[in-house]
């Protein structure tokens, strides 16, 4: 209760000095804004460093058709059967 009583006694003092046409954030507002900006800068720097370390290679989709087969089976596409155009070699 002592803190609220002290604040209520200080409010009338501040009200006498307060110019309602000129209210600025002041030095404290600048310090808070600068601290937030520095914090965001450090977070972005850390994120870039961590993203640079990521070694991501996407696994192929097993449901997708393999590239270059054009509807043929994988054995035919890989050359497992070495037959000519007529089926004889």
C-alpha positions in Angstrom: 0.0 0.0 0.0 2.9 2.4 0.5 3.9 2.3 -3.1 0.4 3.3 -4.3 0.2 6.1 -1.8 3.6 7.4 -2.9 2.5 7.3 -6.6 -0.8 9.0 -5.9 1.1 11.8 -4.1 3.5 12.2 -7.1 0.8 12.3 -9.8 -0.3 15.9 -8.9 3.3 17.1 -9.1 3.7 15.6 -12.6 0.4 17.0 -13.7 1.5 20.6 -13.0 4.6 20.2 -15.2 3.0 18.2 -18.0 2.3 20.2 -21.2 -0.4 18.3 -23.0 0.6 19.8 -26.3 4.2 18.6 -26.1 4.5 14.9 -25.0 7.6 13.1 -26.2 9.0 9.6 -25.4 12.2 11.1 -24.1 15.5 9.4 -23.3 13.9 6.3 -21.8 11.8 5.7 -24.9 15.0 6.0 -27.1 16.9 3.6 -24.9 14.1 1.0 -25.0 13.8 1.4 -28.8 17.6 1.1 -29.2 17.8 -2.0 -27.0 15.0 -3.6 -29.1 16.8 -2.8 -32.3 20.1 -4.2 -31.0 18.3 -7.3 -29.8 16.6 -7.9 -33.2 20.0 -7.3 -35.0 21.6 -10.0 -32.8 18.7 -12.4 -33.4 19.0 -12.0 -37.1 22.7 -12.5 -37.1 22.3 -15.7 -35.0 19.5 -16.9 -37.4 21.7 -16.4 -40.4 24.6 -18.3 -38.8 22.3 -21.2 -37.9 20.7 -21.3 -41.3 24.1 -21.4 -42.9 24.9 -24.5 -40.9 21.8 -26.4 -42.1 22.6 -29.2 -44.5 19.2 -30.1 -45.9 18.7 -32.6 -48.7 15.1 -33.3 -49.5 14.3 -37.0 -49.8 12.5 -38.1 -53.0 8.8 -38.6 -52.8 8.2 -42.4 -52.9 4.7 -41.9 -54.4 6.1 -39.8 -57.3 7.0 -41.3 -60.6 10.8 -41.5 -61.1 12.2 -38.9 -63.5 12.9 -39.9 -67.0 10.8 -43.1 -67.1 8.0 -41.7 -69.2 5.7 -44.5 -68.0 8.2 -47.3 -68.3 9.1 -49.5 -65.4 12.3 -48.8 -63.4 14.0 -52.0 -64.7 13.5 -50.9 -68.3 14.6 -47.4 -67.5 17.8 -48.5 -65.8 18.8 -50.8 -68.7 18.3 -54.1 -66.8 17.1 -55.7 -70.0 19.6 -55.1 -72.8 17.3 -55.9 -75.7 17.3 -54.1 -79.0 14.2 -52.6 -80.6 13.0 -56.0 -81.8 13.6 -57.7 -78.5 16.7 -59.6 -79.7 20.3 -58.7 -79.2 
